[in-house]
Amino acid sequence: MPVYVSLVKFTELGISTMKQQGIARSEAVQRNIESLGGKLLDAYYCLGAYDVVAILEFPNNRAAMKAAVLNASLGHIRITTMPAVARREWRELLHEIWGEKLKRK
């Protein structure tokens, strides 16, 4: 299944209600992902520009977009989601483009 990276920021509402609703909302986000055929592979809580980096699988871009809209509509997060290609796939792609030219250098 295609892999996606979501960069997540908590909204003011998300931060102010974290104590009371944080765990329940996290579980709701995961249920929403799974309801669209996706899988949360891992999530990392961060310091800096983003509060969470999530690694997900979805059947296609449409499902990934639906999940982002559905989860953002809960009001506690803003999401930027992008498709990702594994290093192995990236190397294969480069070989498909340049083939033998890469081996000679």
C-alpha positions in Angstrom: 0.0 0.0 0.0 1.2 3.5 -0.6 2.9 5.3 2.3 2.1 8.8 3.4 3.6 11.2 5.9 1.3 13.6 7.8 2.7 16.6 9.6 0.4 17.6 12.4 0.0 20.8 14.4 -2.3 21.1 17.4 -4.8 24.0 17.3 -5.4 26.2 20.3 -8.5 24.1 21.0 -6.5 20.9 20.8 -3.9 22.2 23.3 -6.5 23.6 25.7 -8.5 20.4 25.8 -5.6 17.9 25.7 -5.9 16.8 29.3 -9.6 16.0 29.0 -9.8 14.7 25.4 -6.3 14.0 24.1 -6.4 10.2 24.4 -10.0 9.9 23.1 -9.2 12.1 20.1 -6.1 10.2 19.3 -8.1 7.0 19.2 -10.8 8.7 17.1 -8.1 9.7 14.6 -6.9 6.2 14.3 -10.5 4.8 13.8 -11.0 7.4 11.1 -7.9 6.2 9.3 -8.8 2.6 9.6 -12.4 3.3 8.4 -10.9 4.5 5.1 -8.8 1.4 4.6 -5.7 3.0 6.1 -3.2 2.0 8.7 -1.3 4.2 11.2 2.2 2.7 11.0 3.7 4.9 13.6 3.4 8.4 15.1 6.2 10.6 16.6 5.4 13.5 18.9 7.9 16.3 18.3 9.3 19.5 19.5 9.5 22.3 16.9 7.3 23.3 13.9 5.1 20.2 14.1 3.6 18.5 17.1 3.3 15.0 15.4 4.7 13.2 12.4 2.6 10.3 11.4 3.6 7.5 9.0 0.5 6.0 7.4 -0.6 3.6 4.6 -3.6 4.2 2.5 -5.0 2.4 -0.5 -4.8 5.6 -2.6 -4.5 9.4 -2.5 -8.3 9.8 -2.3 -8.5 7.8 1.0 -5.5 9.8 2.4 -7.3 13.1 1.5 -10.5 11.9 3.1 -8.7 11.0 6.3 -7.0 14.3 6.5 -10.2 16.2 6.0 -12.1 14.0 8.4 -9.5 14.3 11.1 -8.9 18.0 10.7 -12.7 18.6 11.0 -12.5 17.3 14.6 -11.0 20.8 15.3 -8.0 19.9 17.4 -5.4 19.5 14.6 -4.2 20.9 11.3 -2.7 18.3 8.9 -0.4 18.4 5.9 -0.2 15.0 4.3 2.1 14.0 1.5 2.8 10.8 -0.4 6.2 9.2 0.4 8.5 6.8 -1.5 10.8 4.5 0.3 14.5 4.8 -0.4 14.5 1.5 -2.3 11.7 2.6 -4.5 13.5 5.9 -5.1 16.6 4.1 -6.3 14.5 1.9 -8.6 12.9 5.0 -10.0 16.3 6.6 -10.7 17.5 3.4 -12.4 14.3 3.4 -14.5 15.1 6.9 -15.6 18.8 6.7 -16.2 19.5 2.9 -16.1 23.1 2.1 -17.0 24.2 5.8 -16.7 23.9 5.4 -12.9 26.0 2.3 -12.8 28.9 3.9 -14.7 29.4 6.8 -12.3 
